[in-house]
Amino acid sequence: MITQAKRDYIHRLFDECISEDGDSLEMQSKFIKDEGLEALLQVDRPLEKIENLDLTKNQLTHKGILFLANCSRLEKLKRLYIGENNMADRGAVVFAQAPFIPNLVHLDLRFNNIGPDGGLALVKGPFKKIQVFILQDNATGDETLMTLAKQPGFVHLRKLNLYRTDLSDMGIKTLAKSKVLKKLRHLNLARNIIRVDAALALARTKTLTEIETLLMYDTFIGDKGVAALLKSEGLSKLKTLRLT
C-alpha cells in the first residue's frame, strides 16, 4: 500500500522534474524504487502528455516494471530510458507487452540483468517505430540478436547497441544477412567474444550497407578481420570503425 507521504513526495518530484511544455519527465537517479514508480503512474498529473521518460537508476525491479507495463496513460510515450535498474528476465517478459511499445522510437535498457529469456521476449515485442535500441551490458546472447535480425518491427532501426551482450560469431553471422536492418547506421558490438569469422561475415554483408559507425573494440577479430572490414564493399559508407 502506498502511503500518503510517498504520494506527496512523488507529486513534488514530478513537479520538479517535468519540462515546461510537459512532454519530458527526467527522473534519473531519484531512487524511487518500485513503490515510487507505482505512485508515479497514479499521480494526479498529465502523464498522457509525456513523450520522453527517464527512469534510469531508480532501483526498479520486475515488481515496478509490472506497474509500468500495465499503465495505459503513457499513450504518447516515444522515448524511454530505463537503464541501470534490475528489470531481469521476469520484468522483461511483462515489459515487452506494454501498450506503449508500438509507439517507441528510442528504448534504453542497459544494465538491467536481462538474460536470454528476457531478451528474446523483448525482441518479439510489438515494436513498429523503434529507431534506437540499447541492450548494452545485458547477457541476452545470440538467440536474441538472431531473432531481432528477422523481426519486421525493427525495420526502422538506425542504432543498435549490443555492447557486452554475450554474443558469438553465430549471432553476428545472422545479423550480417539481415534483410530487416537495412537502415542501420550505428552498430556497437564491442566487448563480445567474436572472432575473425564474425568480421568476415560483416565484411561480406549485402544488406547492412548503410552502416556509418561500427564499434568492435575488445573483440578477437584479429588483423585479418580488421583488413576485411576496411576493404569491405558492403560497408562502403563506413566513416567510423573503432577497434581499440
N, C-alpha and C positions, 0 to 999 in steps of 0.2 A: 504493500500500500504506500502510495506517495504521500509524504507529509506535506502540510501546508507550507512549512518553512522551505522545503525543497521546491515546491511550486513557485513560491515567491522568488527564490534565488534564480531559478531558471527564467522567469519573466524578466528579471533585471539583466541577466546575461543576454537574453535575446535583444533587449532594447539597446544594450551596449555594443552588440556585435553585428546588428543588421545594418546594411548600407542605407544611404539616404533615400535611394529610389526603391528600396525594399526588395530587390531581386537577388541580393547576395548576403548570406549569413556565414560569417567567418568565426567558427568556434574551435579553431585549432588549439590543442594543448590546454583545454579547460578542465580536463579530467572529470567530466560529468558522470561517467560510468553508466551502467545500464538503466538505473533508476532515473538518472538525469535525462537520458535520451527518451525514455518513456514520457517523462513530464514535458520535454520539449515538443514532442509530437502531439501533445494535448493542449499546448499553450494557446491562450486567447489572443492570438496574433495572426496576421495573414500569411500562413505558411503557403497558401495557394499561389502566392506571387513569386516564390523563391525559384530562381533558375540555377544558382550556384550555391552549393552547400559544402562547407569544410568541417569535417568531424575528425580530422587527423589527431591521433594521440589523445584519446579520451578514455582509455581503459575499457573499451567496449568488448563484450563477449557475444556469443551466439544468442544470449538472452535478450540483449539490447537490439541485436540485428533482427530478431523476430518482430519487435515492435516496428522497426523501420520498414521491413518487408511487407507488413500488413497496413501501412499507412497509405490512405487514399488521398491525402491532402496535398501531396507533392506533385501535383499534376503538371507543373511547368518545369520541373527539375531537368536540367541539361548536363550539369557538371557536378560530380560527386567525388570528393576527396575524403577517403575513409581509411587511409593507411595508418600503420603503427598502432593497430589495435589487436585484438585476439579473436577475430571472426571464426577462425578454424573451419574445418570441413562442415561441421554441423550448421554453422551460421551461413556459410557459402551456399549450401543447398537451398535454404529458405530464401536467402537474398536473391538468388537467381530468378525467382518468380515474382519479385516486387513489381507492382503495377507501373512504376516509372521507368523500368528497364528499357522499354522500346523507344523512349524519348531521349535517353542519354547519348551525348556525343563525347563525353570525357569521363572515364572512370579510373580512379587511382586506388588500388588495393594493396599497395606494397606493405611488406612486413605484417602479415596477418595470420601466420601459422596455418596457411591453407595447403593441403596436400593434394594428391591425385584425385581423390573423390570429389573434393570441393572444387578443384579446378575444372574437372570435367562437367560438373553441374553448371558452373558459371558460363562456360563457353557454349553450352547448349541452351542458355537463356534466350529470351525473345528479343535480342538486340535487333535494331533496324537502322539506327543512325550513328552508331558508335564510330568515332574517328580516332580517339586516343584510348588505348587500353594498357594499363600498367599492372603487371603481376610481380614485379621485382621482389626478390627475396621471399618467395613462397615456393615450397618444394612441390610444384604442381606436375612436373615431369613431362615426358614425351607425349603421352596419350592426350593430354590437354592441348598441347600445341598441334598435334596431328588432327584433332577434331576441329579446333579453331580454324585451321587452314582450309577446311571444307565447308564451314558454316556460312550460308548466304548472308546471315545477319552482320557479318564483318566486311561486307563488300566495300564499305566506305572508309575502312581503316587507313589512317595516314601514319600513325605512330604506334609501334608495338614494343613494349619494354619487357623483356624476359631475362633480365639480369639475374643471374644466380637462381635459376628455377629448376635445377636438376635435369637439364637437357643433355642428350647424347646425339651422336651422328644420326641416329634413326629419325628423331624428330625433325632435324634440320633438312634431311633429305625430302621429307614430305612437304615441309614448308617451301622448299625451293621449287616445287612443282605446283604450288597452289594457284588455282585459277580464280580464286576468290579475292586474294590480296593484291590485285593488280595496281591499286592506288597507293600502296605502301611506300612511304618516303623515308621514314626513320625506323631503324631496326636495331635494338640493343640485345645482343646475345652474349655479353661479357660474363666472365666467371662461370662458365659451364664446362662440363667435361666433353668438349667437342674437339675433334681432331681433323686431320687433313681431308678425310672423305667428306666432312661437312662443308669445308671450304670449297672443295671441288664441285660439290652439288650446287652451292650458291653461285659459283662462277659460271656454271652451265645453265643457269635459270633462263627460261624463256618467258616467264610471267612476272617476276618481280623486277621489272625493268625501270620502274620509277624511283627506285631507292637512291637517295642522295646522301644519307648518313648511315654508316654501318659501324657498330661498336662490337669488337670481338677481342678485346684485351683480356689477358689472363685465361686464355684458352690454350689448346695444344695443336694448332693448325700448322705450325712449323713454316719453314721458308717456302716449301712447295705450295702450301695453302695460300700464303701471302702473295706469292707470284701469280697464282691462278686468279685471285681476286683482282689484282692490279691489271691483269691483261683481259679480264672478262668483257666480252662484247655485250652480254646481257645486263651488266652493271655499268653501262657506259655513262650514265648520269651521276655516278658516284662522285661526290665532292669531298666527303669526309670519311676516312677509313682509319679508325683508331685501333691500334694493336698493342699499345703499351700504356 
